[in-house]
Amino acid sequence: MAGLLTSLFGRPAPLTLDPVAWAEALALPVFAGLSGDEAARLEDLARRLIADKTCTGVAGHEVDAAMATRIAAFAALPILNLGYERYKGWNEIVVYPAEFVPEREVMDDFGVVHRVRQPLSGEAWPGGPLVLSWDDVLHSGGGQGYNVVIHEFAHKLDMQNGAVDGLPPLHSGLTVGVWAAAFNRAYDDFCRRVDGGEETVIDPYAADSPAEFFAVLSEYFFEQPEVLNGDYPAVYEQMRWFYKQDPLRRLEHTNDHAAS
C-alpha cells in the first residue's frame, strides 16, 4: 500500500504508531512505574507527535513506523503533564543512522574564524528541525542516564522563550529567582568538579553551558532520578515542579513492588 501511495502521490503514506514498537518502548526502564492512566496519556501524546511532525531519514536512512514510535515515546515523556502545545512551532525530526558530522564556523577568543567538524548525536534548531542519531536513540531509555531524545526535546522546551540558556518558560508555582538560584549553584559546583578532573556520574558535557546543563540534567531526571536528586536535590525539586512529575517516586515504588 505504501508503494502504491508513493507512486500515486509522490510521497510515502504518513507514519502511524506501531503497536509492537510501542509495547517494546514501554518495557524500557525509563517508563517503569507509569500508571495505566499515564501510559494512556503518553500514547495519545506520541500519536499526536507522529501525526504532527515529519520524520525524515537522511544519509541513506529510512524512518519507518517502528522508529518513529520509539522516538515519539521518549519525546512524549517530558510533556506527559505539560500538554502537547509545548512542542508546537516546528514540524520536522531529521534522523541520521548514526552520529553525524556537520561543518561549522567557530570564532575563537582572538576573533579568528575556524571551520570545525564535530561528531554529534543530536541537535535542535530554534524554530527548525530536531536532529537525532538513530543509533543513539537505540541506546536511550535504559535507565543509565542517557537519552538523546529527551535531551534534544529539552532544548526545544528551553527555546520556547527565545534564549537557549537553561531557563525555559516557567509555569505557575515556579519563580525565576528560585530556579536560577538552584541551577546556578549546581552549575557552578558541577563546572568546578569537572574542571578539577573529578570523575562525575553525571555526563561532564553538562558543564559545556547552562543550556546543556538543563538538557543533560533532564536526561538524568527521567533516566536516573536518584543520581540527580543525590547530587543536586534543589535542581531535582525544580524539575519536579517544572515537568509536573516525580520519577524518583516512580522508581522507588517500582523497586518496592519488585522486592515484595
C-alpha positions in Angstrom: 0.0 0.0 0.0 2.8 2.4 0.9 4.4 1.8 -2.5 1.1 2.4 -4.3 0.6 5.7 -2.4 4.1 6.8 -3.2 3.6 6.2 -6.9 0.2 8.0 -6.9 1.1 11.0 -4.8 4.9 11.2 -4.9 5.4 10.7 -1.2 5.1 7.8 1.3 2.0 7.2 3.4 2.0 9.1 6.8 3.6 7.2 9.6 1.4 5.9 12.5 2.1 4.5 15.9 3.4 0.9 15.7 1.7 -1.3 18.4 4.6 -3.7 18.7 7.3 -1.0 18.9 5.1 0.8 21.4 5.0 -2.2 23.7 8.7 -2.7 23.4 9.3 1.0 24.2 7.1 0.9 27.3 9.1 -2.1 28.6 12.2 0.1 28.9 13.3 1.2 32.4 12.7 4.9 31.7 9.0 4.2 31.6 8.9 2.0 34.7 6.2 2.9 37.3 3.8 4.7 34.9 0.2 4.2 35.9 -2.3 3.0 33.4 -3.7 6.5 33.0 -0.2 7.9 32.5 0.6 5.3 29.9 -2.6 6.1 28.0 -1.8 9.9 28.0 1.7 9.1 26.9 0.4 7.1 24.0 -2.0 9.9 23.0 0.8 12.4 23.0 3.1 10.1 21.0 0.3 9.6 18.4 -0.1 13.4 18.1 3.6 13.9 17.7 3.9 11.3 14.9 1.0 12.8 13.1 2.2 16.4 13.6 6.0 16.1 12.9 7.5 14.9 9.6 10.2 12.2 10.3 12.9 12.5 7.6 15.6 9.9 7.2 18.9 11.2 5.7 22.3 9.7 4.8 20.6 6.6 3.3 18.5 6.1 6.4 14.7 5.5 6.1 12.5 6.1 9.1 9.6 3.6 9.5 6.7 3.5 11.9 8.6 1.5 14.5 11.4 4.0 14.6 9.0 7.0 14.8 7.2 5.2 17.6 10.3 4.8 19.7 11.3 8.4 19.2 7.8 9.6 20.0 7.6 7.5 23.2 10.7 9.2 24.6 9.6 12.7 23.3 6.2 12.4 24.9 7.6 11.7 28.4 8.7 15.2 29.3 5.4 16.7 28.3 3.3 14.0 29.9 1.7 16.5 32.3 2.5 19.7 30.3 0.5 19.2 27.2 1.3 18.9 23.5 1.3 22.7 23.0 4.8 22.7 24.3 6.0 21.1 21.1 4.3 23.5 18.7 6.1 25.9 16.4 8.3 23.5 14.4 7.5 20.5 12.2 10.4 18.1 11.4 12.5 15.4 13.0 15.6 14.5 11.0 17.1 11.1 11.7 20.6 10.0 10.7 21.6 6.3 11.0 24.4 7.2 13.5 26.5 10.2 14.7 26.6 12.9 12.1 29.4 15.4 11.5 28.3 18.9 10.4 30.8 21.5 9.5 30.5 24.8 11.5 32.3 28.1 11.6 33.5 28.9 15.1 35.2 32.2 16.2 37.9 31.9 18.9 38.8 34.3 21.6 41.1 36.2 19.2 38.4 36.7 16.6 39.7 34.1 14.2 37.1 32.0 12.5 37.7 28.3 12.2 35.9 25.6 10.3 35.3 22.6 12.6 33.7 19.2 12.2 32.5 17.6 15.4 30.5 14.4 15.7 27.0 14.9 17.1 24.3 12.5 18.4 21.6 15.2 18.1 20.8 18.9 17.9 17.8 21.2 18.0 17.4 24.3 15.9 15.3 27.2 17.1 12.1 27.2 15.0 13.6 24.5 12.9 14.1 20.7 12.9 15.3 18.5 15.6 18.0 16.1 14.5 18.8 12.7 16.0 21.2 9.8 15.5 19.1 6.6 15.4 22.0 4.6 16.9 21.9 6.9 19.9 18.1 6.6 20.1 18.6 2.8 20.4 21.0 3.4 23.3 18.4 5.6 25.2 15.9 4.6 27.7 17.9 2.0 29.6 17.9 3.9 32.9 21.6 4.7 32.5 21.3 8.5 32.5 21.4 8.8 28.7 18.5 9.7 26.4 19.3 11.7 23.3 15.6 12.3 22.5 14.8 13.7 25.9 18.0 15.8 25.7 17.1 17.4 22.4 13.4 17.9 23.2 14.5 19.6 26.5 16.4 22.1 24.3 13.1 22.6 22.4 11.4 23.4 25.7 14.2 25.8 26.6 13.9 27.6 23.2 10.2 28.5 23.8 11.1 31.9 25.3 13.8 32.8 22.8 17.1 32.4 24.6 18.6 29.0 24.9 20.0 29.4 28.4 18.7 26.7 30.6 15.7 28.8 31.6 12.5 27.5 29.9 9.2 29.3 30.2 8.2 28.7 33.8 4.6 27.9 34.7 2.6 28.7 37.9 4.3 27.5 41.0 7.9 28.3 39.8 9.8 31.6 40.0 12.8 32.7 38.1 14.7 33.6 41.2 14.3 30.2 42.9 15.0 28.4 39.6 18.1 30.4 38.9 19.4 30.0 42.4 19.2 26.2 42.3 20.6 25.8 38.8 23.3 28.4 39.1 24.6 27.0 42.3 24.6 23.5 40.9 26.1 24.5 37.6 29.0 26.4 39.3 29.6 23.4 41.5 29.5 20.9 38.6 31.9 23.0 36.5 34.3 23.2 39.4 34.2 19.4 39.8 34.7 18.8 36.1 37.5 21.4 35.8 39.2 19.8 38.8 39.3 16.5 37.0 36.8 14.8 39.2 35.0 11.8 37.6 31.3 12.6 37.8 28.4 10.2 37.4 26.6 12.9 35.5 27.9 13.4 32.0 30.7 16.1 32.0 29.1 17.5 28.9 26.6 19.2 31.2 29.4 21.7 32.1 29.5 22.9 28.5 26.9 25.7 29.0 23.8 26.4 31.2 21.6 25.2 28.2 23.5 21.8 28.1 23.3 21.6 31.9 19.5 21.8 31.7 19.3 19.3 28.8 21.7 16.7 30.4 20.0 17.0 33.8 16.7 16.5 32.1 18.1 13.2 30.9 19.1 12.2 34.4 15.8 13.5 35.9 13.9 10.8 33.8 16.6 8.1 33.4 18.5 8.2 36.8 16.5 10.4 39.1 18.3 9.0 42.2 21.6 10.4 40.8 20.3 13.9 40.1 18.5 14.0 43.5 21.6 12.8 45.2 23.9 15.3 43.7 21.6 18.3 43.3 18.4 17.9 45.2 17.4 21.6 44.7 17.6 21.1 41.0 15.6 17.9 41.2 12.9 19.7 43.1 12.7 22.5 40.5 12.5 19.9 37.7 9.8 18.0 39.6 7.7 21.2 39.6 8.6 22.1 36.1 7.8 18.7 34.5 5.0 18.0 37.0 6.4 14.5 37.5 8.3 12.7 40.2 10.4 9.9 38.5 12.2 9.2 41.8 8.9 8.3 43.4 8.0 6.1 40.5 11.4 4.4 40.7 11.1 3.8 44.5 7.5 2.5 44.0 8.7 0.1 41.3 11.7 -1.1 43.4 9.4 -1.7 46.4 6.9 -3.6 44.3 9.7 -5.7 42.9 11.0 -6.5 46.3 7.6 -7.5 47.7 
